């Protein structure tokens, strides 16, 4: 109960303008109904002089006053709608900022306004090169969003919708023209490639169907139960990534880096695939034997959701 009260006060404060408008609309509607009723039925409010004067005044100007009042409220509603649309556009621009403090603050406001999590969310917006490090993007609606070369290290994307999202790194012919020279310092990334950074990101249960993760850095990313069906991960970094229970049907993993870079001489694969599923369309790098790592080949992914939910219940207990 105590936790509910601050939320209730916050909602009342957030919607107080709308409440006042609703009260005014009801008042003017009642005023119009009273005036029309008095005129139509030839009624009076009272027999004394003040009441007779008030009756005549209501009949004379009541409907006009009601119409003006409702018109003013309607204009105010239109103005507020335009202001909110502009606020949403401004916050999306700020969310795409390369400055982390600005981007994360915008994410918080978008979440508070429910523009982040309520459909259509931020469908199709351009957030390329945004610095969203450690941002809370859980359950965000980000279908088709452009996150090329964005920084999402440590971000919470649990349960987010990233269907058909573009998380591809930027390659030399594009990056040089747009962003100048790019150099690599991780010893893995070729010169002239700017990876989308998802280091240690929380992608548990995230919908990544048909997402483009080409050149993405998923080092130590938690992708348990993620739905990656049809996604592209060519030349991505999956070192120490946890893909337990993930749906990898139709995923292109050509050229992914899966070794422990600090023990690369041992050629030890360091990616977790226990309980993940794949099918005949999944493309694996030659160095990987997915079944020896605990993944299971299936004819289709139709039973994946039920199996993952069962595993999730077991993990949470």
Secondary structure in CASP SS format (residue, H / E / C, confidence):
PFRMAT SS
TARGET T0000
AUTHOR 0000-0000-0000
METHOD secondary structure of the structure
MODEL  1
X C 1.00
X H 1.00
X H 1.00
X H 1.00
X H 1.00
X H 1.00
X H 1.00
X H 1.00
X H 1.00
X H 1.00
X H 1.00
X H 1.00
X H 1.00
X H 1.00
X C 1.00
X H 1.00
X H 1.00
X H 1.00
X H 1.00
X H 1.00
X H 1.00
X H 1.00
X H 1.00
X H 1.00
X H 1.00
X H 1.00
X H 1.00
X H 1.00
X H 1.00
X H 1.00
X H 1.00
X H 1.00
X H 1.00
X H 1.00
X H 1.00
X H 1.00
X H 1.00
X H 1.00
X H 1.00
X H 1.00
X C 1.00
X C 1.00
X C 1.00
X C 1.00
X C 1.00
X C 1.00
X C 1.00
X C 1.00
X H 1.00
X H 1.00
X H 1.00
X H 1.00
X H 1.00
X H 1.00
X H 1.00
X H 1.00
X H 1.00
X H 1.00
X H 1.00
X H 1.00
X H 1.00
X H 1.00
X H 1.00
X H 1.00
X H 1.00
X H 1.00
X H 1.00
X H 1.00
X H 1.00
X H 1.00
X H 1.00
X H 1.00
X H 1.00
X H 1.00
X H 1.00
X H 1.00
X H 1.00
X H 1.00
X H 1.00
X H 1.00
X H 1.00
X H 1.00
X H 1.00
X H 1.00
X H 1.00
X H 1.00
X H 1.00
X H 1.00
X H 1.00
X H 1.00
X H 1.00
X H 1.00
X H 1.00
X H 1.00
X H 1.00
X C 1.00
X C 1.00
X C 1.00
X C 1.00
X H 1.00
X H 1.00
X H 1.00
X H 1.00
X H 1.00
X H 1.00
X H 1.00
X H 1.00
X H 1.00
X H 1.00
X H 1.00
X H 1.00
X H 1.00
X C 1.00
X C 1.00
X C 1.00
X C 1.00
X C 1.00
X C 1.00
X C 1.00
X C 1.00
X C 1.00
X C 1.00
X C 1.00
X C 1.00
X C 1.00
X E 1.00
X C 1.00
X C 1.00
X C 1.00
X C 1.00
X E 1.00
X C 1.00
X C 1.00
X C 1.00
X C 1.00
X E 1.00
X C 1.00
X C 1.00
X C 1.00
X C 1.00
X E 1.00
X C 1.00
X C 1.00
X C 1.00
X C 1.00
X E 1.00
X C 1.00
X C 1.00
X C 1.00
X C 1.00
X E 1.00
X C 1.00
X C 1.00
X C 1.00
X C 1.00
X E 1.00
X C 1.00
X C 1.00
X C 1.00
X C 1.00
X E 1.00
X C 1.00
X C 1.00
X C 1.00
X C 1.00
X E 1.00
X C 1.00
X C 1.00
X C 1.00
X E 1.00
X C 1.00
X H 1.00
X H 1.00
X H 1.00
X H 1.00
X H 1.00
X H 1.00
X H 1.00
X H 1.00
X C 1.00
X C 1.00
X C 1.00
X C 1.00
X C 1.00
X C 1.00
X C 1.00
X C 1.00
X C 1.00
X C 1.00
X C 1.00
X C 1.00
X C 1.00
X C 1.00
X E 1.00
X C 1.00
X C 1.00
X E 1.00
X C 1.00
X C 1.00
X C 1.00
X C 1.00
X E 1.00
X C 1.00
X C 1.00
X C 1.00
X C 1.00
X E 1.00
X C 1.00
X C 1.00
X C 1.00
X C 1.00
X E 1.00
X C 1.00
X C 1.00
X C 1.00
X C 1.00
X E 1.00
X C 1.00
X C 1.00
X C 1.00
X C 1.00
X E 1.00
X C 1.00
X C 1.00
X C 1.00
X C 1.00
X E 1.00
X C 1.00
X C 1.00
X C 1.00
X C 1.00
X E 1.00
X C 1.00
X C 1.00
X C 1.00
X C 1.00
X E 1.00
X C 1.00
X C 1.00
X C 1.00
X C 1.00
X E 1.00
X C 1.00
X C 1.00
X C 1.00
X C 1.00
X E 1.00
X C 1.00
X C 1.00
X C 1.00
X C 1.00
X E 1.00
X C 1.00
X C 1.00
X C 1.00
X C 1.00
X E 1.00
X C 1.00
X E 1.00
X C 1.00
X H 1.00
X H 1.00
X H 1.00
X H 1.00
X H 1.00
X H 1.00
X C 1.00
X C 1.00
X E 1.00
X C 1.00
X C 1.00
X E 1.00
X C 1.00
X C 1.00
X C 1.00
X C 1.00
X E 1.00
X E 1.00
X C 1.00
X C 1.00
X C 1.00
X C 1.00
X E 1.00
X C 1.00
X C 1.00
X C 1.00
X C 1.00
X C 1.00
X C 1.00
X H 1.00
X H 1.00
X H 1.00
X H 1.00
X C 1.00
X C 1.00
X E 1.00
X E 1.00
X C 1.00
X C 1.00
X C 1.00
X C 1.00
X C 1.00
X C 1.00
X H 1.00
X H 1.00
X H 1.00
X H 1.00
X H 1.00
X H 1.00
X H 1.00
X H 1.00
X H 1.00
X H 1.00
X H 1.00
X H 1.00
X C 1.00
X C 1.00
END
